[in-house]
Amino acid sequence: MSPDLDVAVVGAGLAGLATAHRLRAQGRSVHVFESADQVGGRMRTLRQDGYTVDTGAEMLSSSGYQATWRLLADLGIEEEHVPLIGRGIAVWREGKPRKHVGDLRGLFSGAGLSTAARLNLVGMLSNATLRRRSYSVDRPERTPLGTQTIAEVARGDLHDYLLQPLSGGFFGWDTSVACAGPLVSHMLAVGPTKTLRSYDGGMDFLTRLLAEQVEVSTGVAVREVVTTSTGARLVADKTPLTARTVVLAVPAPVAAELHPEAPEYVHLCRYQPMIKLICLLDRPLTGAGRAFALAVPAVENPLLAGVVFDDRKNPDRVPEGAGMVTLVASPGSVAGLLDQGDDEISRVLIAEAERYVPGVAHALRSTVVVRHQYGLPMPTAEAIAIRGRFAVRPVVPVEYAGDWYTLRPSSESAARSAEIVVDRLATAVQPVTAGG
Ligand SMILES: Cc1cc2nc3c(=O)[nH]c(=O)nc-3n(C[C@H](O)[C@H](O)[C@H](O)COP(=O)(O)OP(=O)(O)OC[C@H]3O[C@@H](n4cnc5c(N)ncnc54)[C@H](O)[C@@H]3O)c2cc1C
């Protein structure tokens, strides 16, 4: 008997939508199930009172995002729809923002680092550049840094005023647990901060376009996925369905819960929760010099890890004359804040932000609190140690996609995982056309 579906994709984030799009291009018949009422997952954008609020991802890059750019090219999207931000990142040190973080100019201006720390950084990056091929973003288990954590490979200023604020503020990582290899691979791939971009009209730009190309049911949660002798069975809401292949394109802990038979790697992948407080302001505010983002080291502030000036990231994000800043809770404070109400989260983070963005409380029109139970995947030693085995496992009816696949803290890894799963399926099954 033919299954109800050829391919069922669970999750309409970037990984699931890109997988569906690519499989469809190969002649497979695909249906995507999404539990939320909108597509996009952690790249969703809210539109409220003329403000365009990026609830998850903030930016992408000109380099190191090859799978994303391939998708954009497939969809006929020109670079002008992914404008350069054109401003840098600053780090807070002893009462001041220090500019040029993640930029060669920072080696001269300091970027908050002592001379010794800058020399350490040059040594670390030169070493990694010489062995660049070993720092493949697709193979986090093969980097020369093995399972050493960020805190183990970088000490003093280099840790406190560069690697901790970047990985804490942007990825929500705990540097005593997160391995350094995937961070260095990501930094080498992306290059200087001047190459950073954002999507026109909101970070959901690409997921919205992809969703127009594929069949998606929103508001339908998949409850369980079981392998059968001929494929897989899933329960979509309350409806049991069969499929030749199911691709679980959800964060690893969700995939492991839906499909307990998943490989050990899926069970071991860890995510860090994150909280973003987006402040819709009646005017743009000063702070962080000309930078569009300010990383706040944990040694300077245990509660607030970063500020993004959304109106500088892209002026189209706010109504004429208005402003918007996003406050990111620090990895150490998230656990304590997650269960608090929106008002308490706003009160705590805005009080901390006043130091970096003077006048923020006064200019506030309203706030949006976003809690990400699964913020970004964190490369732990346990996950890295068994990822190699996961990467070469045989193709089976339940496959996976998602940013955790290569343990890279970036939407690019969601796009890349779609290419990997589609290649795997192409080598294992003949294309089946709709109704076939
Ligand atoms: C605060 C934050 C900031 C970030 N900043 C950046 C950045 O600046 N640049 C960058 O490149 N990346 C950034 N990222 C990472 C990026 O957002 C993610 O890597 C990417 O969006 C992950 O896509 P995904 O498809 O793997 O997962 P998701 O986007 O999580 O998609 C999974 C989807 O599955 C759905 N789902 C879950 N359970 C079920 C179920 N049972 N049934 C059906 N559907 C289900 C979810 O609703 C969701 O839509 C950031 C992430 C966060 C949280």
The ligand as a MOL file (V3000), in Angstrom:
LIG
                    3D

  0  0  0     0  0            999 V3000
M  V30 BEGIN CTAB
M  V30 COUNTS 53 58 0 0 0
M  V30 BEGIN ATOM
M  V30 1 C 18.0290 35.0490 19.9090 0
M  V30 2 C 18.6110 34.4290 18.6520 0
M  V30 3 C 19.4620 35.1810 17.8420 0
M  V30 4 C 19.9920 34.6000 16.6930 0
M  V30 5 N 20.7940 35.3650 15.8860 0
M  V30 6 C 21.2370 34.8630 14.7240 0
M  V30 7 C 21.9370 35.6900 13.8140 0
M  V30 8 O 22.1130 36.8910 14.0220 0
M  V30 9 N 22.3890 35.1240 12.6630 0
M  V30 10 C 22.1500 33.8170 12.3590 0
M  V30 11 O 22.5760 33.3650 11.2850 0
M  V30 12 N 21.4810 33.0080 13.2090 0
M  V30 13 C 21.0030 33.5040 14.3620 0
M  V30 14 N 20.2600 32.7300 15.1980 0
M  V30 15 C 20.0690 31.3080 14.8450 0
M  V30 16 C 18.9780 31.0900 13.8300 0
M  V30 17 O 17.8200 31.8080 14.1770 0
M  V30 18 C 18.6820 29.5950 13.8140 0
M  V30 19 O 19.8900 28.9100 13.6180 0
M  V30 20 C 17.7420 29.1540 12.6990 0
M  V30 21 O 16.6500 30.0160 12.5900 0
M  V30 22 C 17.3220 27.7170 13.0060 0
M  V30 23 O 16.4480 27.2390 12.0220 0
M  V30 24 P 15.8650 25.7720 12.1570 0
M  V30 25 O 14.9740 25.5820 11.0030 0
M  V30 26 O 16.9780 24.8240 12.3840 0
M  V30 27 O 15.0280 25.7610 13.5190 0
M  V30 28 P 13.7540 26.6050 13.9510 0
M  V30 29 O 13.8010 27.9630 13.3740 0
M  V30 30 O 13.6570 26.4750 15.4220 0
M  V30 31 O 12.5420 25.8390 13.2630 0
M  V30 32 C 11.9170 24.7340 13.8400 0
M  V30 33 C 10.4200 24.8540 13.6110 0
M  V30 34 O 9.7920 23.6610 14.0760 0
M  V30 35 C 8.5650 23.9960 14.6790 0
M  V30 36 N 8.1870 22.8940 15.5610 0
M  V30 37 C 8.7040 22.5650 16.7780 0
M  V30 38 N 8.0980 21.4780 17.2610 0
M  V30 39 C 7.2110 21.0830 16.3300 0
M  V30 40 C 6.2930 19.9840 16.2540 0
M  V30 41 N 6.1700 19.1090 17.2450 0
M  V30 42 N 5.5080 19.8790 15.1540 0
M  V30 43 C 5.6090 20.7680 14.1410 0
M  V30 44 N 6.4710 21.8320 14.1700 0
M  V30 45 C 7.2590 21.9610 15.2410 0
M  V30 46 C 8.8860 25.2960 15.3980 0
M  V30 47 O 7.7010 26.0290 15.6820 0
M  V30 48 C 9.7720 26.0030 14.3830 0
M  V30 49 O 9.0280 26.8090 13.4980 0
M  V30 50 C 19.6920 33.2660 16.3490 0
M  V30 51 C 18.8300 32.5170 17.1580 0
M  V30 52 C 18.2940 33.0910 18.2940 0
M  V30 53 C 17.3500 32.2980 19.1410 0
M  V30 END ATOM
M  V30 BEGIN BOND
M  V30 1 1 1 2
M  V30 2 1 2 3
M  V30 3 2 2 52
M  V30 4 2 3 4
M  V30 5 1 4 5
M  V30 6 1 4 50
M  V30 7 2 5 6
M  V30 8 1 6 7
M  V30 9 1 6 13
M  V30 10 2 7 8
M  V30 11 1 7 9
M  V30 12 1 9 10
M  V30 13 2 10 11
M  V30 14 1 10 12
M  V30 15 2 12 13
M  V30 16 1 13 14
M  V30 17 1 14 15
M  V30 18 1 14 50
M  V30 19 1 15 16
M  V30 20 1 16 17
M  V30 21 1 16 18
M  V30 22 1 18 19
M  V30 23 1 18 20
M  V30 24 1 20 21
M  V30 25 1 20 22
M  V30 26 1 22 23
M  V30 27 1 23 24
M  V30 28 2 24 25
M  V30 29 1 24 26
M  V30 30 1 24 27
M  V30 31 1 27 28
M  V30 32 2 28 29
M  V30 33 1 28 30
M  V30 34 1 28 31
M  V30 35 1 31 32
M  V30 36 1 32 33
M  V30 37 1 33 34
M  V30 38 1 33 48
M  V30 39 1 34 35
M  V30 40 1 35 36
M  V30 41 1 35 46
M  V30 42 1 36 37
M  V30 43 1 36 45
M  V30 44 2 37 38
M  V30 45 1 38 39
M  V30 46 1 39 40
M  V30 47 2 39 45
M  V30 48 1 40 41
M  V30 49 2 40 42
M  V30 50 1 42 43
M  V30 51 2 43 44
M  V30 52 1 44 45
M  V30 53 1 46 47
M  V30 54 1 46 48
M  V30 55 1 48 49
M  V30 56 2 50 51
M  V30 57 1 51 52
M  V30 58 1 52 53
M  V30 END BOND
M  V30 END CTAB
M  END
